[in-house]
Amino acid sequence: MADGIIFMLLDRLVSTVYEYVDGEVKLVLNAKEDVEEFAGNLRAIQAVLEDAEQRQVKDASVRNWLDQLKDISLQMVDVLDEWNTDMLRQQVEKQEREGEDVVVPEEEKKKKKKKKVTFSVSSSCLCFRKAKDISLQMSSRRDIASKIKDLNGTLSRIDEQRRRFQLTERGIQELPERQKTASDIVMSEVFGREKEKDNLITKLLSNGREDRRGLLIIPVLGMGGMGKTTLAQLVYNDKNVEAYFEKRGWVCVSDPFDEIKIAKAVSGDDASSSNELDHVLQRMSTSIKGKRFLLVLDDVWTHDHNKWEKLRAPLIKHGAHGSRILVTTRKLEVVDMMRARRDKIDMEKLSEEYCLSIFNHLAFDDTEVEESKAFEDISRDIVKKCKGLPLAAKALGSLMYNKKTWREWLDVLNSKIWDQEEVEQEVFQSLFLSYYDLAPAVKSCLLYCACFPKDHEFERDELINLWMAQDYLYSKGNKDEGEVGQRMFDNLVARSFFQDLEKDSVSGKITGCKMHDIVHDFVQSLTKDECLITDVDVDSEIEGLGEKVRHLTLTFWLKRGKSLPLPPSNAYYNCNNLRSLSCFGSSSGKIDSNFILQLKCLRTLNLSDCGISEVPEEIGELIHLRHIDLSRNYGLKILPDSICELYNLYTLSLYGCDSLEKLPDNMGKLISLKHLYVEGCDKLKYLPKGILRLKKLKRIDECVVVCGEDEDRAALQVGDLRVLNLEGSLTIKLKGNVNDERELEKAQLWDLKQFFHLEINSKDVFYKQTKSTIEIPNALRPHENLESLSISYHSGTTCPNWMMSLHNLRTIYLYKWSDCKFLPPLGKLPYLEKLTLWSMEKVEKIGGEFLGIVDSDETSFFPKLKQLSIYWMSAFEEWEVGVEGWNKEDSEISIMPCLSSLQINFCRGIKTLPDFLCKTPLQELFIVGCPSLSERCKQDSGEEWPKISHIPNIKIL
């Protein structure tokens, strides 16, 4: 992690010493020489960090040196943070002195002149205040300069140690040697992978899947140790494959990608003395000319398109139609570089039974049948550690071969995988190759995942926010840190460090994932002194933390109805260096303020689900805090005003705090805030108007705004929405009295093209007129480029008058429409992919009006719809095609031609399904709580069965 910290620190050093003011760069710290010397030493150290990172695995002295380097670097980061905090504080105080007003829409200015109260202040008083401020600034700068000087002396000594270790700069060729592979394989030692093998052989031998030039590239993608090479060897030696191809070649490519070596291997002319690329490519072209060939490129790392094209062009030109290139790789970038994602084969985990077969094959001789049976149960328990990774099963099986007693086997079962040196060397060596291939900042992001327990479900956006809080996403220029984080996340996904990916059903964007247990063991082995996850019991106490621990996760186990305090007693030792603290399951109700004061370096505080009813004022003294998560603390009613002194805070999450009544009025002082999460805070009366000052605020998951003549002037109002600097998604929760649609039009949402998702919730709106006369959504017309729309608690009799003009809509969610009897003609929307109808309480029938067929010349309705869900529609009884003369045999009208999923839940009155379903490509049908329809959909005997018999996955409850 040291190289990632230093990479970030070097950039911050420059920006801290110099401040850009009025187009000129001027020195703001009287420490130029110390900072330049510090930066120079860091650069010298940075050049040899790769060598140190690799040597520290086996050399304890180098590991200790790296720990010292990380420690001094983090101390410098904190000093720079103090400086930045002081600068932010001055900005806030300047705003307050000048009485800076939040942005006010023009019509509000015209409607009511602003009243100002002025005070007579003597010039001598102002001069005294200014002199005092300057004195404080100078004192702060001297203090920071002194700390930098001291740290510089320490770093100089660390740099001296670097010379004694004789650390050197490493090039690509000096990375750990990658294991060479060949095409030979012992079939009796292979277990499983029949499905993948059959799939791959089908791709190799089938016609018609080539690109327009006749060459098909098939990548096999997966994490290290998953069996990609074994699968390639299996198909390479298959008799049908041997007979089909006139020429076969196997090349262990590895890194770097050597076009000359590959070309020589293909031509069979390895001994050629010529290393001219043109010459060897010509000889390769001659060797394959007119032949149908199979070329296996094993272990490809580079995604350099130019190198690949030099090799690919002659292969396409001279090989016969039906030629194939089989590629094994860990990196999705390689697949994309080869433009072969369509035919990619993902290597999934091996089943536990096959892993057990691999383990037994290596742990016991063929003659040891009785021994194998005696250790059968414990063998299964050990194999569970592998989590489907064949390489781990091999390593553990080999380890157990010479262990003959129960004690020895139990020791392995109860140990961590990296405690077994043989297993660590074999399994982790494969993962080290992927790890060393990462950029420094991406390494830091990966290692931070060691803070979470095994099998943790990562939410993409939350993980990116946590990386941001640790400054891992620091970038030059004005690059958005969120976008940088998304690239980091995608990078780790592309290199198979994450698995069990959760994707948005419409956009395909990855929203969540898990980490393989072996990968988790790997990152924990690299951070075992820095990241600590510990279980806390009512009968135990936390031991004093090691000085190196930076990230602490506490998991509380409750017994006999007892709850543990936060923190547990005896937990005050060595907390000064913590940068992350996460607590799960402590139902204490209160945080010890003395404990809070120990956390001076903390950047991330996660106290979600901890039963907290009060946050101590002392939290305002944790000036480095970037991320606070207080979600689902159901007894929390109010936050302390001191939280507004956290000028570095990026993220404040209060999701599900359903007793929270208000936020501090001084929220406008949180000058760095980027994300505010308040969804599920049902008692929250409003958002304070001060948030309009927050220029960096990009995300509020629920904008609670007030409306009406009696609206609170301290509250965020409807008209303020258009001046917020939010991006991407906008959720509006309206509160108060609505008298006129014109009140809502002040938001001018039609001008806000930065939003792709809009949600309107009118649950807490009250009407002074008859509610049906006011169509709230009509006044909140969004920009025409909107892609996702949700409208909840709509009381009008029709849909919003702008809804059908949003031709780019891909997702629609309609919830609790109380008075609307007829659905809008959503079938006309050309790109709609996902539609959810929930509690449309007066809709009795769905027919032609839903398709939009009335007065239409279209022949296709819902042309892109993939998912349709209908829930809790109590009046819903009839669903028909609604097209006169439609029949399934010869109708030219197409209805929902892309539909793959249909769910109908708790619509008790519905009896039949529309006839057009039999012509849709439905893959799943779920019917729950619909007694009449369920009876008619019984297999074979039900009247509706012919309409749905083609659907492979049907669940009727």
N, C-alpha and C positions, 0 to 999 in steps of 0.2 A: 504493500500500500504506500510505501515511502515515495516511490517515483511519482504516483499520482498527486500526493501532497506537495512535493517539490515543484511539479509542473504548474500547479495552481499558485503556489506561493511566489514563484518568480514573477508571474504576471502581476500579482497584487502588490509586490514590493514597489514596482515602478509607479503604479497608479497612486500609491499612498504617499510617496515622497514628493511627487509633483501633483499639483492641482491645476486643472484647466480653468482659467478665469478670463472672461472677455477676450477670447482669442489668443491669450498669451499663456505660456507655461511658466509658472513661478514656483520656487521652492517654498514648501510649507512646513517642513521639518528641518531643524538644525542638526541633521544627522546624515547628511549626504554621503560623507566618506564612509561611515560605518555601514550604511545600507548598501553602497556599491561594493564594499569588501565582502559583506554577507552574501550578496547576490553572486559575486565572483566565485566564492567558495562553493556555493550551492551548484553553480554550473559545472564546476570541476567534479563535484561529487556525482551530479546527475549523469555525467558521461560514463561513469563506471557502475551505475546502479544495477544494470542488467546482470553484470558479473556478480555483484554482491547478492542480488536476489536469488541467483542460482546456487551460489556457494553456501548461503545461510541455511539451506536445507540440511546440510551435513556438518557444517562448521559452526559450533556454538559461539565462538568469538566474533565471527562476522555477523551472526544473528544479533548478538548484544550490541554491536556497533550500529547496526541498522535500527535497533530499538532506540538508541541514544539519538540517532539522526531524526527519527520520527518525532521523538519527544521535543527536541529543540525546534523542529519545524512547526509543530503544533503550538508551541509557546509563542513563536513569532506570529503565527496566524492569529492567535488571540490578542497579541499586542496591536496588530493592524486592525483587528476588530474593535478594540477600544478606541482607536483613532477614528475609525469610521462612525462608531456610535456617537462620539463627541461631535462630529460634523453633522450627523443627522439631528442630534439634539438642538444644535444651533439653528438648523433650518426650521425646526418646529417652533422654537422660541421666537424666531424672527417673524414667522406667520402670526403667532399670537400677539406680539408687540404691535405689528402693523394692522392687526384686526382683519386679517385676510378673510374674505367672505368665500363661501362655497359658490360654485358656479350656479347661476340662476337663469332659467330660460327667459328669453326676451319678453314673451308675453306677460310673464310674472312681473318683470320690471315695469312694464307699461301699466299694468293693472294697479299696482300699488307702489308708491314711492317709498324707498327705503328710509327709515328714520334712523338718524345717527345721534348718539349721545357723545358729546365732547367734553373733555376736562381740561382745565388750565394747568399746565405743567411747566414749571420754570425751566429755563435752559440749563441752569446749574444742575438740576436734578437729572436731566437727560444726559448731561456730560458725565455725571458721576456714575450713572448706570452703564454707559458705554465704556468708561474707563475700567469699571469692575469686570465687565464681560471680557475686555481685552486681557486683563490680568489673569482671569481664569483660563482663557485660551492659551496664553503663554505658559502658564503653569502646567497645563495638560500636555502641551507639546514638549516641554522640558522633561516631564516624567516619561513620556513615550520614547523620547530620544535616549534617555538614560537606560531604559529597558533594552532598547535595540543595541546599545553599546555593550551591555553585559552579555546579551545573547550572541553577539558577534564574537566575543572572546571565547565563548564555549564552542561555537561552531568551528573556529580556527583550530582548536584542539582536536575536534572530531576529524577535521580535514587532515591533520597530521597523522592520525591513526590510519586514514585511508592509504597514505603512502606506505605505512609499515605493512599493511595487508597486501600490497602490490596488486591492487585491483586494476583491471584493464578494461578498455572499451571492447565490447563484443560486437562482431558483425553477424549477419544472418548465418553464415557458414559455421559459426561457433556455437550455435544453439545446441541443446542436448541432441545427441544422435537419435534419429528416428529409426525404428526397427525396419529392416528391409523385408520385403515380402516376395514370394514366388507363387506360381500358379499351382504347384503341387498341393495335394490335400489327402489326409487319411480319412476316408469316409466313415470308418467305424468310430471315430472320435467326434463326429458331428451329431448334435441332437437338436431336433426342432428345425424351424425355418422352412418347412415344406410349403406353406402357403406363399411365402415370399419367393421361394425358388420357382414354384410353378408360375407365379405372376411374371417374374422376370424372364423365364424361358419363353413364355407366350409373347412377350414384347420383342424378344430377340428374333423369334422365328416367324412372326406374323408379317404380312405385307400390308401396304396401304397407310402406314403411320409415319412414313418418312416425310421430311420437309421437301420442298419443291425440287431440291437438288439430289434427293435420294439417300440421304444419310440421316439415321436416327441416333440421337444421343440420349442415353438413359443414365441419369445420376442415381446413386444410392446414398442417401443422406442420413447421418446419425451421429450421436456423440461417440467419443473414443471408447473402445471396448465393447461396443454394441454388436459387433459381428459383421460389419460391412465387408471386410476382406474375405471372411469365411464364406459369405453368400456368393461373392464374385467367384471364388474358387470352385464352389459347388456347380455353378452353371457353366463355368469355363470348361470343366471336365465332364460335363454331361454328354452322353453318346450322341444324342440328337443334335446338340449344338456343334459337336465336333464334325458330324456328317454334313451339316448345313453350310458351314463356312469353309471356303477354300483356303483361307489363311487366317491364323489366329496369332495374336501377340499380347504379351503381358509386360507392362512396364510399371515398376514401383517409382512413382513420380516424386513424391515427397516435396521438400522445399529446399532450395529454390527450384522453380519450374525451368528445366533445361531442355529447350527445344531440340538441341543437337543430340543429346543423350537419347531422347525419346525417338527421334527420327532414325538413329542408328539401330535402336532396339527393334523398331518396326521392320526395317530392311534386313535385319539379321547380320548387319555388317559392323558389329561392335568393335572389331579390331582395326577398322579404317583409321589411318593416321590423320586424315583431313578433318579439321574442325571448322571449315567454312560452312556456314549455314546453308547457303545456296547449293553447295555440292551435296551435302548429306540429304537435303530435301529432295533433290533430283533422284538420288539413289533410292530413297524411300518411295517416291512416286513410281519408279520403274518396278519396284518389287510388288506393288499392289495393283498395278495397272490391269484393269479389266477383271479383277478378282473381287469376290464378295468376302469381305474381311470382318473379323471381330477384333477390336482393339480394347483391351482393358487398361485404363489409367487408374492405378490404385493410389489412394492417399494424395489427392490433389488439394493444394492449399492456396495457390495464387489465384487472384481474380483479375489479373492484368490482361485486358482484352487484346492488346496488341500482340503479346506473346502467344495467346491462344489462336488468334487468326492466322499467324504465320504457319502454324502446324495444321490448322483445320482446312485451309484453302486447298492444298494439294490432296488431302485425303478425300475431300468432296469431288474434286476434279477427276481423279484417276481411279478411285474405287468403284466397283460395280454397284448397281442398284441393289438395295437390301443390306448394304454394309451397316455395321453397328459400332458405336463407341460406348463402352460401359465405364462409368466414372464412379469412384467411391470418394466421398469427401465429408468433412464435418461442417462445412461452411455453406450456408445458403447463397452467399455472394458468388460462389463458384457456379452454382446451378444457374443463377441469373445471368452471370457472364456468358455462360454457354447457351443461354436462352432455351433451357430445357426443363422448365418447371412443370410443363404439362405431363411429362412422362416420369417425373421424379418418384422414387420409391422411398418412403420414410421407414427407417428401421425402428420398430416398436420394441418394447421390453419383451424379453423371452419369458415364457410362462414359468411358474415356480417348479412345475414337474420336470421341465426340460433342464432348468438350472440344477435341480437335484440330481438328475442323470449325469450332467457334467461333473458335479461335485463328487458323486460316488465313483465315477470312472477314474478320477485322479486320487481320491482319498483311500481307496481300497484296491488290492490286487484282485484279479478274477477269482482267485482261490479263497478269498476272505469273505465267503458268503455269510457265515455266522456272525462275524464281526460287523458286517454291514447291517444285519438285522438288529444286533444289539444296540447299535448307535443310531438307529433309524429316526427316532423322535428328535434327538438332539441335532441330528444332521439337518432335519427340516427347519429347526429353529435357526441354525447357523445360516442356512441358505436364504432365509427370509431377509437377512442383512444385505443380500445381493440386489434385491429389488429389480430383478429381471435383467441384470447386467452380466452377460456371459463371461467377460473377462474376470469379474470379481468371483464368480463361481469357480473358474479355473484356479485362480490364485488361492482361494480358501481351501479348495480340494487338495492342491499340492502342499499347502501348509500342514494339513491334517494327516498326511500320509505317514509321517513318523511319530505321530502322537497316538499312544495306545491305551491311555488311562482316562477314566471319567474326569479326573481332576483337570487334566490337560485340555480336554474338550470343553469343560465348563469355563475354564479360564478364557478360552477364545470366545465362547458364546457371550460372556459377560464383559468383554473388553470392547473398546472402540476400534474401528477398523484400522486407524492409523497407528494403534499401539502394536500391531503386528508388522514388524519390519519387512518381512517377505511380501506381505500383501500390499503394504504401502508402496514399496518399490515397483511392483508390477502394475498395480491398478493406477496409482497416482502418477506414475511416470507418463502414462498415456494422457492424463488430464493436464499435466504440466505443459505438454506440447501446445494444447489449446490455450492455456493460460498465458504462456509467454508470447503467444501470437496477438494478444490484446494490446491496445493502446493503454498508456498509463492511467488515464482517467477512467476507462472502462474496467480496468482491473480493480480500481477502488470501488466502483459500483458493484461489481461481482462480490468482492470480499465483504461488503456491508451486509450482504444477505445472510452472513453467518450469525447476525444478531437475532434471527428468527428461528423458532423451533422447527424441527423436521416436519414435513408435510404441511407447512404453512401455505395458505392460499394468498398469493400476492395479488393485489389490485394494482394494475399498471400505473394509474395516475397517482395513487398514494405512494407507491415505491419511488416514483420520479420526484415527488415532493420531498421525500425523506433524503434522497440523494442531494437534492437542492439545498436542504438544510445543513448538510455537511460540506457544502461548497465543492462537491465533486463535479458540478456542471459548469464551473467557471469557464468562460470563454472570452476571447478577445472581441473587441468591437461591441456592437449592439445586438448580438445574437440572443434570441429569446432562450432563456434557460430551460423552459418547458420543451421547446423543440429539440434542444441539445439532449435533454433527457430521453425523449422519444427515440432519438437515434441510438443512444446508448442501450436502451431496452431492446430495440430491434436487433442491434448488434449481438447481444447475448442470446436472443432467441435464434438468430440465424446461425449461431455457432453451437447450438444444441445444449446450452447451459440451463435452459428452462424447458419444461415439458408440461403435459396436460393443459395445453393452451385453451383458454376460454375466448371465444370470438363473438363479436356482435353479429347477430343473425342476418342483418341487412348489409352493413358496411364491410363485414369481414375483418374489421380492426380487432386486434388482440386486446382484450380487456383484463385478462388475468392469467395466472399460470402457477405452477409449482416448480420446485427444484428437486431433481432426483436425489435420493438419500445419499448415494455415493458422492455426488457432486457436493452435497451439503457437508459430508464428512471431509471432503477435500478442502473446501473453503474454511471450515472450522480448524483444520490442521494448520492452515496458514495464519490463522488469527487467534489461536487458542489462548494467547496471553492478553489479547485486546478485547475479544468478545466473550462474554460470559452469560450463559443461560443457566439459571438455577431454580430449582423447585423449592418453595418455602412452605413448611408445614407448621401447624400451630404448636407443635412440640419441639421445633428446632429454631435455631437462630442463624442468621447469615454470618459467616465468618468475615473477618476483615478482608476487604478487597485487595488484590495485588495492585501495586502502583502502576502497572502497565495497562490495567483494565480501563478501556475507554467507552465501551458500550455494554450496558448491563440490562438483562431481561429477567424479571422476576415473575414466576408463575406460582400463584398461591393455591394451595390445596386446603380446603376447609373440612373440618371434622366436627362431628357432634354439634352442628349448628353454630360453631364459634366463628368469628371473623377476625382477621389479622389486621393490626394497625399498619399504616403506611407512613414510614417504612417499618419493618419489624424491628424490635429492640436489637441493639448491638450492631446496627447497620450504618453507623456514621463513619466508619473508618475508611480513609483513602477514597472518599467520593469526590474530592476536589478536581480530579482529572476526568471525570465522566463527561462524555459528549452526547451520549444517548442513554435514556432511561425509559424502559417500558415495563409496565406492571399489568398483570392480568389476573383477575379473580379476587382482588382484595376488597372486601365489602366493609371497609373501615368507616367510611363516611367522612373522614377528615384526614388532611395531610399535616404532618408535623412541621411547623414552620421552621424549627431548628434544622431539620433535615434539608429543607429547601435552601437554606443559607449555605449548606455545604456544596451545593451544585453550581459553583461559580463559572465553570466552563461549559455548562450544558447547552446543547443546541437543539436537541429533540426531547420532548417530554410527552410520553404516551400514557395517559391515565384513563383510557376508555374502559367502560364497564367496571369501574372500581367503587361504585356506590358513594361517590363523593357528593357531599351537600354543600361544601364550602371550600373555596380556594383562598389560601392565605395571602395577605397583602405583600408578603415578602417575595412573591413571585416576580414582582416588578424589578427586583435587584439582579435577576439573572439576565444580564444585558446581552448575552450571546444567543439567547433563545431565538430559533428560527421557526420551530414547528411545535405547536401545542395541540394535542388531541385529547379532548375531554368528552368524547362522544358517549352517548348512552349512559350518562350519569343522571338518572331519572329524578334525583332529589335536588339537583343543582338549580337554584332559583336566580342567582345573581353572580356577576363577576366583579372582582375588586377593581376599583379605578386604577390601581397601580399597574394593571396589565397594559394600560395605554402608554406606559413608559418603555415598553419593549420595542425600541425603534428599529430593530433588526428582524422583527417577526415577519415571516413569509406566509405561514399557514396557521389559521385558527379553526379547529374543527369542533363544532358543538352539536353535531348530528344526533338527533334523537333525544336531546335534553328537554323532555316534554314539560318540565316544570319551569324552565327558564322564562322569565317575564320580560327582561330588558337587557340590552347591552349598554356598556358605559357610554355616556354622552360624548366622551372625549376620544372616541374611536378614530377621529380624524388625525390623531397624533401618531397612529401606527403607519408611519410614512413609507415603510417597505412592504406592507401587506399585499400579497398577491392572491390569496385564496381564503374565502370565508364560507364555511359550511354550517348552515343553520336549518336544513331540512328536518322536519319532524319536531321542531321546537314549537309545538302547537299553541303555547301560551304567550309566545313572543308577540308583543303588541305592534312593534314596528322596528325598522332599522334606523339608527340615528343618522340624521342628515349630514353629520360630519364626515361620513364615508365618501362624500363627493370630493373631498380633498385628496383622496388616495389615488394618485395618478397611476400607480403600479398595479392596482387591483384589477385582475383579469377574470376572476371567477367568483360568483356568488351562486350557490346552488339553489337558493330560493330568495327572491327579492320580495320581502314583506313590505308593501307600500300602502299608505293610507289615502283615502279619497273622501271628498265631501267638504262642505263649507266649514264644518267643525273640526277639520283635520288639525292634528298637532303640528305646529310649526317646527318642532325639534325632530320631527319624523321625516323619513324619506317619503316623498309623494310621487304620485303617478307621473307628473310632468318631469321629475328628476331622472326618469329612466333613460331619456335620450341623451343625457350628458354624462352618464356613467361610461367608464372606459372598458367595459366588459367585452369578452370575445367568445365566440363559439356557441354557447348555450345560454338562454335566458328563460328563467322560470319566474312568473309573476304571481304572487299570492296577494290578492286584493283584500283590504280590510276597510271597514267604515261604511258611510252612507253614499249611495250613488243617486244623484238626482237627474243627471243629464249625461248623455253619451259624450257631449263636448268636453266634460271634465277629463275623460279618459283619452281623448284625442291629443292631449298635451304631450303624451309620450312620443308621438310621431314615429312609431315603430317602422313605418314604411320606408324611412330613410336609413334604417340601421341594417346595412347589408352584411355586417360582420357576423351576424348570427345565422347558424344553420339549423338550430333547434329552438322552438318556442313552446313554452307551456303556460297556460292561463288557468288559474284556479280561483273561482269566485265563491268558494264555500262560505267565507266570513263577510260577505257583502250584504248590506241591509238596504232596503228600498223604501223611499218615502212615497213613491207612487206605486201603482200596481206593477209588480215586477215584470210581467209579460210585455209591458210597454217599453222596457229598456233592454236592448240587445247588447250586452256588455262586449262580447267579442267583436262586434261590428266596428267599434271605435279603436280596436287594437290591431288593425290590419298590419301584418308584417311585410317585410321586403319580399318581392316576388321570387327571390332565389332560395327561399326557405326549403329545407329538405326534410325536416321532422316537425310534427305538430301534435300537441296534446292539449285538449280542452276538457276541463273537469268542472262539474257543478254548473253546467249551462242551464239557465231557466227559460231560454227563449223557445219559441215554437218551430223555428227553422234554424238551419245551420248558418254560420256567419256568411255575409253576402260576398266576401272575398275568397272564400275557401276554394272554390273551383278554379280560381285564376292562378293558383299556386301549382304550376305545371311541373315543378321539380320535386314535389313531395315524394319521399320514398317510405316514410313511416307516419302513420296516423294512429293516435290513441284517443278515444272518446269515452269519457267516464261520467256517470251520473247526470245524464240529460233527463230532466224531470218532465218536460212538457212537449218534447218533440215526438211526433207520431210517425214521421216518414224520414227515412235515411236520405242523406244527400246522394247525388249521382256520382259516387266515388269511382265507379267503373270507368269514367272518362279520363281519370288521371293516368297519363302514359307511363310514369315511372314508379308508381306505388308498388312497394314490395312487401310491406308488413302492415296489417290492419287489425286493430283490437277494438271491439265494441263491448263495453262493460256497463251494465245497469242502464241501458236505454229504456227507461221504465214504461213508456207508452207505445213502443214499437210493437205492433201485432204481426206485421207481415213484411217480408222482404221479397221484392220482385223486380220488375223492369225498371222502376224508378231508381233502385240501388245501382243497377248496371249503367243507367244513363242512356237507355236505348230510345227513349221518347224523343221524337224529332231529331234523330241522329242518323247520319249516313255511315257511321263506323260499322265495321264488321268484327272488331275485336274489343272486348271489354275486360278490364283488369288485365291488360296484356303482360304485366311484369309481376303480378302478385304471387308471392311465395308462401306467406303465412297469413292465415285468417283465424282469429280467435273471437269467440262469442261467449260472453260470460253473464250469468245472473240477469237475464232478460225475462222478467216474470210474465209479461204480456205476450211474448213471442210465441206464435202458434203455427205460422205457415211460411214456408220458404219454397218459392217456385222459380222456375226459369224466368218467367215474365216476358218471354219473347213469343209472339203469336206465330204458330206454325213451326216452332223449333222442334227438330227431332234429331236424335243422336246419329242416325245413319248418314244423312246427306246435307245437314245444315251447313251453310257457309259461314255462319256466325261462330266466332271463337270466344269462349268464356273461360277466364282464368286458366290459360294454357300453360302457365308455369307453376301452378299451385302444388306445393309439396307437403304442407302441413295444415291440418284443419282441426281445431279444438272447439267443442261445444260443451259448456259446463253449466249445469244448474239452470237450464231453460226447460222447465218441467212441462210446458204446454206444447212444445214442438213434437210433431208426429212423423214428418217425412223429410227427406233430403231432396234437393233439386236433381233433376235428371242429368244435368250437364256434368255432374261429378264423375260419371263413368268415363268421360273423355279427358279428364285431367290426369297429370302424372303424379297424383298423390302418393306420398311415401309413408305418411303416418296420419291416422285418424284417432282422436281421443274423444270419447263421449262419456261424460260424468254427470250424474244427477239428472238425467233426462229419461224418466221411466218409460214413457210411451215410445220414444224413439229407440231406446235400447232394446225393447222387446221386438220391434219391427226390424232391427238390424242383426238379429241372431243369424249365425252362419247356417246356410242352406235353407232353413225354414222361414226366415224373416222376409217380409215383403220388400224391404229395402236392400236386402243382401246383394242382388245383382248390380246395384249401383256402386257398391264398394268392394266387391270380391277381388278386384285387381290390386288393392292396396296391401303392401307387404306387412305393415305394422299397424294393427288395429287393437285398441284397448277400449273396452266398454265396461264401465263400472256402474 
